[in-house]
Each structure stands twice: as C-alpha cells, then as structure tokens.
Amino acid sequence: MSPVTLADALPSPEPAPRRPRRRAAATAGVVVVAAVVGGGAWAWQAWSSQGPQPAEALPANTLAYLAVDLDPPGGQKVAAYDALRSVPSLKKELGLGSTDDLRESIVDAIDSDGGCDLSWKDVKSWAGDRGAVAVVPQDGLQVVVVLQVSDADKARSGLGRTADDCGGFGFTVGEKWAVLAEDDQVAKQVVSDTKGANLAEDGTFQELTGAAGDPGVLTMYAAPALGKALLDDEDASDVLGFFSWSPVTSLDPVAGLVSSVTFLSAFATDFEGDADGDFDEEFTPEQQRVMDLMDEYEDLTPTQQKQLDADMAKAFHYDEVGPEGDAEPIDEDQIDDELEDLFQVPEKVRKQVENFSGLGGVARFDDGGLELEIVADPFLTGYESTYDATVARDAVAALPADTVLAFGAGFKDGWAKPMVTRGGFFTSGSTDAELVDGFREATGLSPEDLEALGGDSVAFAAKKGFAKALEDEDLAKVTIAARVTGDPAKIEAALAKLAAQDDLGVVAKSVRTDDGVVIGPNPSYLAELVDPDRTLGDLERFQDATADADDAMVITYADFDDSWLPMVSEGDLSPEDAAAFGTTGISVTEDGGRHRLVARVTLD
C-alpha cells in the first residue's frame, strides 16, 4: 500500500477536461499547500527545539545540576529580554539595549565579583549560549562548570589566560563543550566518565526534568543519590543543616509561628530554666553594662574598644583570667565542638535526606511572566506532614477581592505534633516530649489544641495598608487576619487558651462565619472577611496567578499593585520597580509521591 499524502486528504474537484489550465492550477495549489504545511512543521520544530544542552557533557552519575540557557526555545529569549527591561533598575544595571546584552552583563558581573580580568571581547569570540554548574562524585564531591564553546582553539587560549588571572583552575576543552574544575585531572575525569554514559541520556534525569514541563532558561536537577552522598561526604556534611530549612516553608505563616515559639521556649531553658524569656535578670550589673556598650562598639575609639574587650572578658570569663588580668586565648577547638553540637542536624532530618527521591525543575518565560515548576521529594517543601487536603485554592479564593497577600492550606489529620516536634538547629538536642512541654508552657496549647485552632483549613489575608500599620506599630489598624474553617466552638476554645497567656500579648478578636471563624486584631477588617461583596476568586488576576492549582494543598498569592512591596523589601525595591510586577502565585500539589511546586510571576 502506498503512503497517504496530503493530496490524498484534500477534496478533489470533478474532472474538467475543457479547462486544462484550471486543473493544472488546482494541482499546483495542492503542491503549494503541502510545501507551506511541511515547511511550517519544520519551522515550528526548529522554533521549539531546545538544542544541545550541558547535560550532554556530564556523566550520568552527576548528583546535582543547574543549567542556564540564554537562547531558550519558543521565543523565550525575547520574552526574557522584555521582562528584564520592564524592571527599571535591572534595565539600567544590566545595560540591556538588545537581547545579546544579557550575556555581556553576566560576564561583567563575574569580572567585578570574582576579581578576574575577564574580557567580554575574549569570551564573545568563543562562548556559546549555554552553561551549567554541577556536582559530580569523584573522590568526594567535586563542583564543575560546563560551558558551550563555538571555537575550541579560542576557548583554550581564553580560558588559559583567565585561569592565570583568577589564581588558577583546571579545564579541558572539547569540540562543543569546555569543562572547568578544581584542576585538570578532575576536568579530564569528567570527560572520561561522560564517554560511558552522559546525564542527558539518564532515565532518572529525563523523568524528573521532563516532569517539570517544557524547557526554559533554567534547568535544575538533583539525583536521588545526592542525599546519601551528602551524608557520606565529611566535607559536605555541613550543608545538611540547610535541609532543616526550606524556602517554601518560610512562606508558611503557620510553620513560622510554631517554629518561632518552639525555638524560643527551647532557647529559654538554656538560661537556668527561665522559660519566661526575661534574660536580663541572668546578668550581673557589670555584664549588663558591657553588653550595653557593645551596641556602640563601632563608635568607640580604638583605645576604648580595647578597654571594652578587656572588660567583656573579665565580666564573662572569670575562670579564664590570667595572672596579668588579661583573658587567656580562646580555645578555638572547644568553640568548634560547641558549635557542632549547637548545629547538630536532627536524626529525623538525616533519615529524610538518606531517603531523598530527587528533584527536577525548569524556569521559563511564559505568558508575559516568569514561571518556575519543580517536581521534588516532599521533604524539600517541608509540607509532607502538615498539609494534604486539596482545598487551598477554595480557601484563598473566598477572601475579599482587595486582598494583596494571602496564604491558604488544608490540614492533614494529626499535623500539629509533627510540626511542634520538627525542631531545627537549636532544638536538635531536645526530645519530642521536651519540645511539646515547652510549646505548651509558652502558648498554653497542646498539639491537640493547636490542631483545633487550625480547623480543617486556614487562609491568611492582608489588605492594602497592612505594612504601614505594622511599621507604625498600630496593631488595631493592622489589616491582617486568618479565616479558619471548621468547628467554631473548638476554634474559639483554643483561641481562648492562647489569649490567656499574658506574656504573649495576644489581642486577637474573632467572629464566627457560616463555616468557621475569622481571627485578627482589627474588628472592622474581620467584618469584611465574614461575607465579602467580591472575592479573589472573581478576579482574573488571581485566576491567572493560580492557574492549574485546583488541587493544590498550599497556595501563596500576592498582588503587587500596591505600595506595600517597597516597604516590606526594606528599600531593595523602588516604587518604580515594584510597579513592574503584577501578581505571583505559588502552589504545591501532591503528584505521585512527590510534590509539584509551580511559582508564576506576572509583569504589568
């Protein structure tokens, strides 16, 4: 059977022997249509193709990978250029006059920050559009850099000069890629290991990065073997502490409040069992005097600073004062041991690191904004034991339409005790029972009370003007509140226990709703949350920011069309920069044993 062609699929006109020219014209038209369709398919394939990637130049057992693509597919290069130019300070700092200026700006930043004599002219003659930083297993963990090259000879010459100017590093240059490492031996070993099997062909790499969606300007990958490698590598064990903190969890007001109380209650027990936190009573008058002077240390003369150092040593190290009255040298090994004990990683964290199941992520420019999509081990989000209900979007969508900052989540049964006992750096030496007791003493709440207070789901909301009221410390005018769904009697009973703790200074009011309670310091704002005329769910801005988040367990939403962003950024963002941003939505959804995080920032 002959293959079916485009001509076979098109309707054929009735024969018209008296008009041979028209028949010829019709046949020619079919050929033209076929050529256009075929050419369009080829053009689209070229337009959407990502092209060669640094993963091709790394071994399959690469443990961590972060790649940058300055020529991403599907027109993202122009989209990225337009997005960066829309923020005035970035446009000025990067000097963006064309899409190629971004590459030059990156090289200039490396030059100024790294202290290397790195010439854009030299780099331009051989550097491609793609590069990556990776961690590979080689007699321990080695950090390497892969750069795309367009001219191997010029790359060797340019990298040789740069290596000398930057204090020396190793590298090897192939036909398409250069590998930079601690020394030449490490770089050559990377090339040798890659010949056997490269990262781009690895099934786990393809699965995790592919799960994060279409390619973009950044690609992230962490192999499942990374967790155990960190545990086994003595030099890398220090970074394990950062697994105790997740940037995603830091957006969670529930976790933030609970961990703060847990930390403070555990910290207070180190001061002779003073759980009230009144630490001033633990210092002698002389200790308090020198501590007060330390606040003005930079304003003192060198002579005064020297005297204060001596006074401080005498005040706090009576047993270490030598015969001349000077403090004896500090035992640095002892301090290292004490710090190691202080920052000990909890055993439960070590187990989670060992069972790490990997991460894949992509950042792309899409629909007038930037989108980050990550599929990862639930441990990295920090939500694995707290949230699992798929009601976050409904909880946030029910907030008033003028909400500028929101967080919503649906709780997992039994979530409170794991959160209280999660601990961290400073509480790693405490047992679960001690952490629970400390939390109860500080708040008046047991884990069961905390779970009742959270209800089935919670949505925190902030209205325009909240930042100014916080800055002015005018609590009664702070337009921040929580909308809790669940049994109102249980919620109010737990809130009453919390309010009974005089030391906490809780002044929250509460009002019942049809499905729960709203809680906050501003009664008039609570009335707005009970039955709003319009809700966030009615707004297209909210719908765009939280698209594909219908089943999310957690959602964070912000509307930047307000004056609060420059204020909370403490001057890092000007009003002009803030005006460039529209909204952001961050959602976390359970996805086949992993968590899918999607963060979308729109630009106005």
PyMOL commands that set and color helices and strands:
alter all, ss='L'
color gray80, all
select helices_A, chain A and resi 6-9+20-48+54-57+76-85+88-94+101-114+120-124+152-165+184-196+199-201+203-211+226-232+237-244+249-251+253-268+279-282+285-294+297-299+302-316+318-320+332-342+347-354+378-381+392-397+416-420+425-427+432-443+447-454+466-471+475-477+488-499+502-504+523-530+536-538+540-545+564-568+575-578
alter helices_A, ss='H'
color red, helices_A
select strands_A, chain A and resi 64-69+127-137+141-149+170-173+177-181+218-222+359-366+369-376+387-389+403-411+457-463+480-485+509-512+516-520+554-559+581-591+594-603
alter strands_A, ss='S'
color yellow, strands_A
deselect
rebuild
show_as cartoon
